[in-house]
């Protein structure tokens, strides 16, 4: 399929009215769908430094490019298998002092 053909298809689709779109092959949305619905995807990513065991990193890299994406997917699966996050400390609990106490 050529770029020109794709572009003309996109123009044609863009001009379509909602009433002209055939939704018959899309199942109706039920409560289950909305229960499983999540926030906008993908979430923003943050850069960080992480220390991994050498054998773990070797295993991740042995599967080719994208080892950081694999790390993220593994961690996301672990996170999502847990229940909702709960705070272990109260918001008013005192924070531990960092450093040495002054005399």
C-alpha distances in whole Angstrom, upper triangle without the diagonal:
4,7,8,6,7,10,11,11,13,15,16,16,19,21,21,25,26,27,24,23,23,25,26,25,26,29,32,33,37,39,38,35,37,39,36,34,34,34,31,29,29,33,34,35,38,38,41,43,44,46,45,47,46,45,43,41,40,39,36,35,35,32,30,29,29,33,34,31,33,36,35,33,37,39,37,37,41,41,40,42,45,46,46,48,51,54,56,59,60,59,62,63,64,62,63,65,63,65,69,72,74,78
4,5,5,6,9,10,11,12,14,15,17,18,20,22,25,27,28,25,24,25,27,29,27,28,32,34,35,39,41,40,37,38,41,38,36,36,35,32,30,30,33,34,35,38,38,41,43,44,46,46,48,46,46,44,42,41,40,38,36,36,34,31,29,30,34,34,32,34,37,36,35,38,40,38,39,43,43,41,44,47,48,48,49,53,55,57,59,60,59,63,63,65,62,64,65,63,65,69,71,74,77
4,5,5,6,9,10,10,12,14,15,16,18,20,24,25,28,25,23,25,27,29,27,28,32,34,34,38,40,39,36,37,39,37,34,34,33,30,28,28,31,31,32,35,36,39,41,42,45,44,47,46,45,43,41,41,40,37,36,36,33,31,29,29,33,33,30,33,36,34,34,37,39,37,38,41,41,40,43,45,47,46,47,51,53,55,57,58,57,60,61,62,60,61,62,61,63,67,69,71,75
4,5,5,6,9,10,11,12,14,15,17,19,23,24,26,23,23,25,27,29,28,29,33,35,35,39,42,41,37,38,41,39,36,36,35,32,30,30,33,34,35,38,39,42,45,46,48,48,50,49,49,47,44,44,44,41,39,40,37,35,32,32,36,36,34,36,39,38,37,40,42,40,41,44,44,43,45,48,49,48,50,53,55,58,60,61,59,62,64,65,62,64,65,63,66,69,72,74,78
4,5,5,6,9,10,11,12,14,16,17,21,22,24,21,20,22,24,26,25,26,30,32,33,37,39,39,35,37,39,37,35,35,34,31,30,30,33,34,36,39,40,43,45,46,49,48,50,49,49,47,44,45,43,40,39,40,37,35,33,33,36,36,34,36,39,37,36,40,41,39,40,44,43,42,44,47,48,47,49,52,55,57,59,60,59,62,64,65,63,64,66,64,67,70,73,75,78
4,5,5,6,9,10,10,12,14,16,19,20,23,20,18,20,22,24,23,23,27,29,30,34,36,35,32,33,36,34,31,31,31,27,26,26,29,30,32,35,36,40,42,43,45,45,47,46,46,43,41,42,40,37,37,37,34,32,30,30,33,33,30,33,36,34,33,36,38,35,36,40,40,38,41,43,44,44,45,49,51,54,56,56,55,59,60,61,59,61,62,61,63,67,69,71,75
4,5,5,6,9,10,10,13,15,18,20,22,20,19,21,23,25,25,25,29,30,31,35,37,37,33,34,37,35,32,32,31,27,26,26,30,30,32,35,36,40,42,44,46,46,49,48,48,45,43,44,42,39,38,39,36,34,32,31,35,34,32,34,37,35,34,38,39,37,38,41,41,39,42,45,45,44,46,49,51,54,56,56,55,58,60,61,59,61,62,60,63,67,69,71,74
4,5,5,6,9,10,11,13,16,19,21,18,17,20,22,24,24,25,29,30,31,35,38,37,34,35,38,36,33,34,33,29,29,29,32,33,35,38,40,43,46,47,50,49,52,51,51,48,46,47,46,42,42,43,39,37,35,34,38,38,35,37,40,38,37,41,42,39,40,44,43,42,44,47,47,47,48,51,54,57,58,59,57,61,62,64,62,64,65,64,66,70,72,74,78
4,5,5,6,8,10,11,15,16,18,15,14,16,18,21,20,21,25,27,28,32,34,34,30,32,35,33,30,31,30,27,26,27,31,32,34,37,39,42,45,46,48,48,50,50,49,47,45,45,44,41,40,41,38,36,34,33,36,36,33,35,38,36,35,38,40,37,38,41,41,39,41,44,45,44,46,49,51,54,56,57,55,59,60,62,60,62,64,62,65,69,71,73,77
4,5,5,6,9,10,13,15,17,15,14,16,18,21,21,21,24,26,26,30,33,32,29,30,33,31,28,28,27,24,24,24,28,29,31,34,36,39,42,43,46,46,48,48,48,45,43,44,42,39,39,40,36,35,32,31,35,34,31,33,36,34,33,36,37,35,36,39,39,37,39,42,42,41,43,46,48,51,53,54,52,56,57,59,57,59,60,59,62,66,67,70,73
4,6,5,6,9,12,15,17,15,15,18,20,23,23,23,27,28,28,32,35,35,31,32,35,33,31,31,30,26,26,27,30,31,33,37,38,42,45,46,49,49,52,51,51,48,46,47,46,43,42,43,40,38,36,35,38,37,34,37,39,37,36,40,41,38,39,43,42,40,43,45,45,44,45,49,51,54,55,56,54,58,59,61,59,61,62,61,64,68,69,71,75
4,5,5,7,10,13,15,12,12,15,17,20,21,21,25,26,27,31,34,34,31,31,35,33,31,31,31,28,27,29,32,33,35,39,41,44,47,48,51,51,53,53,53,50,48,49,47,44,44,45,41,40,38,36,40,39,36,38,41,38,37,41,42,39,40,43,43,40,43,45,46,45,46,50,52,55,57,57,56,59,61,62,61,63,65,64,66,70,72,74,78
4,5,5,9,10,12,10,9,12,14,17,18,18,21,22,24,27,30,30,27,28,31,30,27,28,27,24,24,26,29,30,33,36,38,42,45,46,49,48,51,51,50,47,46,47,45,42,42,43,39,38,36,34,37,37,33,36,38,36,34,38,39,36,36,40,39,37,40,42,42,41,43,46,48,52,53,54,52,56,57,59,58,60,62,61,63,67,69,71,75
4,6,8,10,13,11,11,14,16,20,20,20,23,24,24,28,30,31,27,27,31,30,27,27,26,23,23,25,28,29,32,35,37,41,44,45,48,48,51,51,51,47,46,47,46,42,42,43,40,39,36,34,38,37,33,36,38,35,34,38,39,36,37,40,39,37,40,42,42,40,42,45,47,51,52,52,51,54,56,57,56,58,60,59,62,66,67,69,73
4,7,10,12,10,11,15,17,20,21,21,25,25,26,30,32,33,29,30,33,32,29,30,29,26,27,28,31,32,35,39,41,44,47,49,52,52,54,55,54,51,50,51,49,46,46,47,44,42,40,38,41,40,37,40,42,39,38,42,42,39,40,44,42,40,43,45,45,43,45,48,50,54,55,55,53,57,59,60,59,62,63,62,65,69,70,72,76
4,7,8,6,7,11,13,16,18,18,21,22,23,27,29,30,27,27,31,30,28,29,28,26,26,28,31,33,36,39,42,45,48,49,52,52,54,55,54,51,50,51,49,46,46,47,44,42,40,38,41,40,37,39,42,39,37,41,42,38,39,43,41,39,41,44,43,42,44,47,49,53,54,54,53,56,58,60,59,62,63,63,66,69,71,73,77
4,5,5,7,11,13,16,18,18,20,20,21,25,28,29,26,26,30,29,27,28,28,26,27,29,31,33,36,40,42,46,49,50,53,53,55,56,56,52,51,52,50,47,48,49,45,44,42,40,43,42,38,40,43,40,38,42,42,39,39,43,41,39,41,43,42,41,43,46,48,52,54,53,52,55,57,59,58,61,63,62,66,69,70,73,76
4,5,5,9,10,13,15,14,17,17,18,21,24,25,22,22,26,26,23,25,25,23,24,27,29,31,35,38,41,44,47,48,51,51,53,54,54,50,49,51,49,45,46,47,44,43,41,39,41,40,37,39,41,37,36,39,40,36,37,40,38,36,38,40,39,38,40,43,46,49,51,50,49,53,55,57,56,59,61,60,64,67,68,71,74
4,6,8,10,12,15,15,17,17,19,22,25,26,24,24,28,28,26,28,28,26,28,30,33,35,38,42,45,48,51,51,54,54,56,57,56,53,52,53,51,48,49,50,46,46,44,42,44,43,40,41,44,41,39,42,42,39,39,42,41,38,40,42,41,40,43,46,48,52,53,53,52,55,57,60,59,62,64,64,67,71,72,74,78
4,6,9,12,14,15,18,18,20,24,27,28,25,26,30,29,27,29,29,27,28,30,33,35,38,42,45,48,51,51,54,54,56,57,56,52,51,53,50,47,48,49,45,44,43,41,44,43,39,41,43,40,39,42,43,39,39,43,42,39,41,43,43,42,44,47,50,53,55,55,54,57,59,62,61,63,65,65,68,72,73,75,79
4,6,9,11,11,15,15,17,21,24,25,22,23,27,26,24,26,26,24,25,27,30,33,35,39,42,45,48,48,51,50,52,53,52,49,48,49,47,44,44,45,42,41,39,37,40,39,36,37,40,37,35,38,39,36,36,39,38,35,37,40,39,39,41,44,47,50,52,52,51,55,57,59,58,60,62,62,65,69,70,73,76
4,6,8,9,12,13,16,19,23,23,21,22,26,25,24,26,27,25,26,28,31,34,36,40,43,46,48,48,51,50,52,53,52,48,48,49,46,43,44,45,41,41,39,37,40,40,36,37,40,37,35,38,39,35,35,39,38,35,37,39,39,38,41,44,47,50,52,53,52,56,57,60,59,61,63,63,66,70,71,74,77
4,6,6,8,10,12,16,19,20,17,19,22,22,20,23,24,23,23,26,29,32,34,38,41,43,46,46,49,48,50,51,49,46,46,47,44,41,42,43,39,39,38,36,38,38,34,35,37,35,32,35,36,32,32,35,35,31,33,36,35,35,38,41,44,47,49,49,49,52,54,56,56,58,60,60,63,67,68,71,74
4,6,8,9,13,16,19,20,18,20,23,23,22,25,26,26,26,28,31,34,37,40,43,46,48,48,50,49,51,52,50,47,47,48,45,42,44,44,40,40,39,37,40,39,36,36,39,36,33,36,37,34,33,36,36,32,34,36,36,36,39,42,45,48,51,51,51,54,56,58,58,60,62,62,65,69,70,73,77
4,6,9,12,15,19,19,16,19,22,21,20,23,25,24,24,26,29,32,35,38,41,43,46,45,47,46,48,49,47,44,44,44,41,39,40,40,37,37,36,34,37,36,33,33,36,33,30,33,34,31,30,34,33,30,31,34,34,34,37,40,44,46,49,50,50,53,54,57,56,58,61,60,63,67,68,71,75
4,6,9,12,16,15,13,15,18,17,17,19,21,21,21,23,26,29,32,35,38,40,43,42,45,44,46,47,45,42,42,43,40,37,39,39,35,36,35,33,35,34,31,31,33,31,28,31,32,28,27,31,30,27,28,31,31,31,34,37,40,43,46,46,46,50,51,53,52,55,57,57,60,64,65,68,71
4,6,9,13,12,11,13,16,15,15,19,21,21,22,24,27,30,32,36,39,41,43,43,45,44,46,47,45,42,42,43,40,38,39,40,36,37,36,34,35,35,31,31,33,31,28,30,31,28,27,30,29,26,27,29,29,29,32,35,38,41,44,44,44,48,49,52,51,54,56,56,60,63,64,67,71
4,6,10,11,9,11,14,15,14,18,20,21,22,24,27,30,33,36,39,41,44,43,46,45,47,48,47,43,43,45,42,39,41,42,38,39,38,36,37,36,33,33,35,32,29,31,32,28,27,30,29,26,27,29,28,28,31,34,37,40,43,43,43,46,48,51,50,53,55,56,59,62,63,66,70
4,7,8,6,8,11,11,11,14,17,18,19,22,24,27,30,33,36,38,41,40,43,42,44,46,45,41,41,43,40,37,40,41,37,38,37,34,35,34,30,31,32,29,27,29,29,25,25,27,26,23,24,26,25,24,28,30,33,37,39,39,39,43,44,47,46,49,52,52,55,59,60,63,66
4,5,5,7,9,10,11,15,18,19,21,23,25,28,31,34,37,39,42,41,43,42,44,46,45,41,42,44,41,38,41,42,38,39,38,35,36,35,32,32,33,30,27,29,29,26,25,27,26,22,23,24,23,23,26,29,32,35,37,37,38,41,43,46,45,48,51,51,55,58,59,62,65
4,5,5,6,9,10,13,16,19,20,23,24,27,30,33,36,38,40,39,42,41,43,45,44,40,41,43,40,38,40,41,38,39,38,35,36,34,31,31,32,29,27,28,28,24,23,25,23,20,21,22,20,20,23,25,29,32,34,34,34,38,39,42,42,45,48,48,52,55,56,59,62
4,6,5,6,9,12,16,18,19,21,22,26,28,31,34,35,38,37,39,38,40,42,40,37,38,40,37,34,37,38,35,36,35,32,33,32,28,28,29,26,24,25,25,21,20,22,21,17,18,19,18,18,22,24,28,30,33,33,34,37,39,42,41,44,47,47,51,54,55,58,61
4,5,5,6,10,13,15,16,18,20,24,26,29,32,34,36,35,38,37,39,41,40,36,36,38,36,33,35,36,33,34,33,30,31,30,26,26,27,24,22,24,24,20,19,22,20,17,18,20,19,19,22,25,28,31,34,34,34,38,39,42,41,43,46,47,50,53,54,57,61
4,5,5,8,11,13,15,18,19,22,25,28,31,33,36,35,38,37,39,41,40,37,37,39,37,34,36,38,35,36,34,31,32,30,27,27,28,25,23,24,24,20,20,22,20,17,19,20,18,17,20,23,26,29,31,31,31,35,36,39,39,41,44,45,48,51,52,55,58
4,6,9,12,15,16,19,19,22,25,27,31,32,34,33,36,35,37,40,39,35,36,38,35,33,36,37,34,35,34,31,31,29,26,26,27,24,22,23,22,19,18,20,18,14,16,16,14,14,17,20,23,26,29,29,29,33,34,37,37,39,42,43,46,49,50,53,56
4,6,10,13,14,16,16,20,22,25,28,29,32,31,33,32,34,36,35,32,32,34,32,29,32,33,30,31,30,27,27,26,23,23,23,20,18,19,19,15,15,17,15,12,13,15,14,13,17,20,23,26,29,29,29,33,34,37,36,38,41,41,45,48,49,52,55
4,7,9,11,13,14,18,20,23,26,28,31,30,33,32,35,37,36,32,33,35,32,30,32,34,31,31,30,26,27,25,22,23,23,20,18,20,20,16,16,18,16,13,16,17,16,15,18,21,24,27,29,30,29,33,34,37,36,38,41,41,45,48,49,52,55
4,7,8,10,10,14,16,19,23,24,27,27,30,30,32,34,34,30,30,33,30,27,30,32,29,29,28,24,25,22,19,20,21,17,16,18,17,13,14,16,14,11,15,15,15,13,15,19,21,24,27,27,27,31,32,34,33,35,38,38,41,45,46,49,52
4,6,8,8,11,14,17,21,23,26,26,29,29,32,34,34,31,30,33,31,28,30,32,29,30,27,24,24,22,19,21,21,17,16,19,18,14,16,18,15,13,17,17,17,15,16,19,21,25,26,27,26,29,31,33,32,34,37,36,40,43,44,47,50
4,6,7,10,13,16,20,22,26,26,29,30,33,34,34,31,30,32,31,27,29,31,29,28,26,22,24,21,18,20,21,17,17,20,19,15,17,20,17,16,19,20,20,18,19,22,24,27,29,30,28,32,33,35,34,36,38,38,41,44,46,48,52
3,5,8,11,15,18,20,23,24,27,27,30,31,31,28,27,29,28,24,25,28,25,24,22,19,20,18,15,17,18,14,13,17,16,13,15,18,16,15,18,20,20,19,20,23,25,28,30,31,30,33,34,36,34,36,38,37,40,44,46,48,52
4,6,8,12,15,18,21,21,24,25,28,29,29,25,24,27,25,22,23,25,23,22,20,16,18,15,12,15,15,12,12,15,15,12,15,17,16,15,18,20,21,19,20,23,25,28,30,31,30,33,34,35,33,35,37,36,39,42,44,47,50
4,6,10,13,16,19,19,23,23,27,28,29,25,24,27,26,22,24,27,24,24,21,18,18,15,13,16,15,11,12,15,14,11,15,16,14,14,18,19,19,17,17,21,22,25,26,27,26,30,30,32,30,32,33,32,35,39,41,43,47
4,7,10,13,17,18,22,23,26,28,29,25,24,27,26,22,23,27,25,24,21,17,18,15,13,16,16,12,14,17,15,13,17,18,16,17,20,21,22,20,19,22,23,25,27,28,26,29,30,31,29,30,32,31,33,37,39,41,45
4,7,10,13,14,18,19,23,24,25,22,20,23,23,19,20,24,22,21,18,15,15,11,11,14,13,10,12,15,13,12,16,17,15,17,20,21,22,20,19,22,23,25,26,28,26,30,30,30,28,29,30,29,31,35,37,40,43
4,6,10,12,16,18,21,23,24,21,20,23,23,20,21,24,23,22,19,16,16,12,13,15,13,11,14,16,14,14,18,18,16,19,22,22,23,21,20,22,22,24,25,26,25,28,28,28,25,26,27,25,28,32,34,36,40
4,7,10,13,16,19,20,22,20,17,21,22,18,19,22,22,21,18,15,14,11,12,15,13,12,15,17,15,16,19,20,18,21,24,24,25,24,22,25,24,26,27,29,27,30,29,29,26,27,27,25,27,31,33,35,39
4,6,10,13,16,18,20,18,16,19,20,17,18,22,22,21,19,16,15,11,13,15,13,12,16,16,14,16,19,19,18,21,23,23,25,24,22,24,23,24,25,27,26,29,28,27,24,24,25,22,24,28,30,33,37
4,7,10,13,15,18,15,13,17,18,16,17,20,21,20,19,16,14,11,14,16,13,13,17,17,15,17,20,19,19,22,24,24,26,26,23,25,25,25,26,29,28,30,29,28,25,24,25,22,23,27,30,32,36
4,6,10,12,14,12,11,14,16,14,15,18,19,19,18,16,13,11,14,14,11,12,15,14,13,16,18,17,17,20,22,22,24,24,22,24,24,24,25,28,28,30,29,28,25,24,25,22,24,27,30,33,36
4,7,9,12,10,9,13,14,13,14,18,19,20,19,17,14,13,16,15,12,14,17,16,14,18,20,18,19,22,23,23,26,26,24,26,25,25,27,30,30,32,30,29,26,25,26,23,24,27,30,33,36
4,6,8,6,6,10,11,10,12,15,16,17,17,16,12,12,15,13,10,13,16,14,13,17,18,17,18,21,22,22,25,26,24,26,26,26,28,31,31,34,32,32,28,27,28,26,27,30,33,36,39
4,6,5,6,9,10,11,12,14,16,18,19,18,14,14,17,15,13,16,18,15,15,19,20,18,20,23,23,24,27,28,27,29,29,28,30,33,34,36,34,34,31,29,30,28,29,31,35,38,41
4,5,5,6,9,10,11,12,15,16,17,17,13,15,18,16,14,18,19,17,18,21,22,21,23,26,26,27,30,31,30,32,32,32,34,37,37,40,38,37,34,33,33,31,31,34,37,40,43
4,5,5,6,9,10,10,13,15,17,17,13,15,18,15,14,18,18,16,17,21,21,20,23,25,25,26,30,31,30,32,33,32,35,38,39,41,39,39,36,35,36,33,34,37,40,43,46
4,5,5,6,9,10,12,14,15,14,11,12,14,12,10,14,15,12,14,17,17,16,19,21,21,22,26,28,27,29,30,29,32,35,36,39,37,37,34,33,34,32,33,36,39,42,45
4,5,5,6,8,10,12,12,12,8,10,13,11,9,13,15,13,14,17,18,18,20,22,23,24,28,29,28,30,31,31,33,36,36,39,37,37,34,33,34,32,33,36,39,42,45
4,5,5,6,9,10,12,13,10,12,15,13,12,16,17,15,17,20,20,20,23,25,25,27,31,32,31,34,34,34,37,40,40,43,41,41,38,37,38,35,36,39,43,46,49
4,6,5,7,10,12,12,9,12,14,11,11,15,15,13,15,18,18,18,21,23,23,25,28,30,29,32,33,33,36,39,40,43,41,41,38,37,39,37,38,41,44,47,50
4,6,6,8,9,9,5,8,10,7,8,11,12,10,13,15,16,16,19,21,21,23,27,28,27,30,32,32,34,37,38,41,39,40,37,36,38,35,37,40,43,46,49
4,5,6,7,8,5,9,11,9,10,14,14,14,16,18,19,20,22,24,24,26,30,31,30,34,34,35,37,40,40,43,42,42,39,38,39,37,38,41,45,47,51
4,5,9,10,9,12,14,11,13,16,16,15,18,20,20,21,24,25,26,28,32,33,33,36,37,37,40,43,43,46,45,45,42,41,43,40,41,45,48,51,54
4,7,8,8,11,12,9,12,15,14,14,17,19,18,20,22,23,24,26,30,31,31,35,36,37,40,42,43,46,45,45,42,42,43,41,43,46,49,52,55
4,7,7,11,11,10,13,15,15,16,18,20,20,22,24,25,26,29,32,33,33,36,38,38,41,44,43,47,46,46,43,43,44,42,43,46,49,52,56
4,6,9,9,9,12,14,14,15,18,19,20,22,23,24,26,28,31,32,32,35,36,37,40,42,42,45,44,44,41,41,42,40,42,45,48,51,54
4,5,5,6,9,10,11,12,14,15,17,19,20,21,23,25,28,28,28,31,33,34,36,39,38,41,41,41,38,38,40,37,39,43,46,48,52
4,5,5,6,9,10,10,12,14,15,17,18,20,21,23,26,27,26,30,31,32,34,37,36,40,39,39,36,36,37,35,37,40,43,46,49
4,5,5,6,9,10,11,12,14,15,16,18,20,22,25,25,24,27,28,29,31,34,33,36,36,36,33,33,34,32,34,37,40,43,47
4,5,5,6,9,10,10,12,14,15,16,18,20,23,23,23,26,28,29,31,34,33,37,36,37,34,35,36,34,36,40,42,45,49
4,5,5,6,9,10,10,12,14,15,16,19,22,23,23,26,28,29,31,34,34,37,36,37,35,35,37,35,37,40,43,46,49
4,6,5,6,8,10,11,12,14,16,17,20,21,20,24,25,26,28,31,31,34,33,34,31,31,33,31,33,36,39,42,46
4,6,5,6,9,10,10,12,14,16,18,19,18,21,23,24,27,29,29,32,31,32,30,30,32,31,33,37,39,42,45
4,5,5,6,9,10,10,12,14,17,18,18,22,24,25,28,30,30,34,33,35,32,33,35,34,36,40,42,45,48
4,5,5,6,9,10,11,13,16,18,18,21,23,24,27,29,30,33,32,34,31,32,34,32,35,38,41,44,47
4,5,5,6,9,10,11,14,15,15,18,19,20,23,26,26,30,29,30,28,28,30,29,32,35,37,40,44
4,5,5,6,8,10,13,13,13,17,19,21,23,26,26,29,29,31,28,29,32,31,34,37,39,42,46
4,5,5,6,9,12,13,14,18,20,22,25,27,28,31,31,33,31,32,34,33,36,39,41,45,48
4,6,5,7,10,12,12,16,18,19,22,25,26,29,28,30,28,29,31,31,33,37,39,42,45
4,5,5,8,9,9,13,15,16,19,22,22,26,25,27,26,27,29,29,32,35,37,40,43
4,5,7,8,10,14,17,18,22,23,24,28,28,30,28,30,33,32,35,39,40,44,47
4,7,9,11,14,17,18,22,24,26,29,28,31,29,30,34,33,36,39,41,45,47
4,7,8,11,14,15,18,21,22,25,25,27,26,27,31,31,34,37,38,42,44
4,6,9,12,14,17,19,20,24,23,26,26,27,31,31,35,37,38,42,45
4,6,10,12,15,17,18,21,21,24,24,26,29,30,33,36,37,40,43
4,7,9,12,14,15,18,18,21,20,22,25,26,29,32,33,36,39
4,6,9,10,12,15,15,18,18,20,24,25,28,31,31,35,37
4,6,7,8,12,11,14,14,17,20,21,25,27,28,31,34
4,7,9,12,10,13,13,15,18,20,23,26,26,29,32
4,6,8,6,9,10,12,16,18,21,23,23,26,29
4,5,5,9,11,13,17,19,23,25,24,27,29
4,6,9,10,13,16,18,22,24,24,26,29
4,6,9,12,15,18,21,23,22,24,26
4,6,9,12,15,19,20,19,22,24
4,7,9,12,15,17,16,18,20
4,6,9,12,14,14,17,20
4,6,10,11,11,15,17
4,7,8,8,11,14
4,7,9,11,15
4,7,9,13
4,6,9
4,7
4
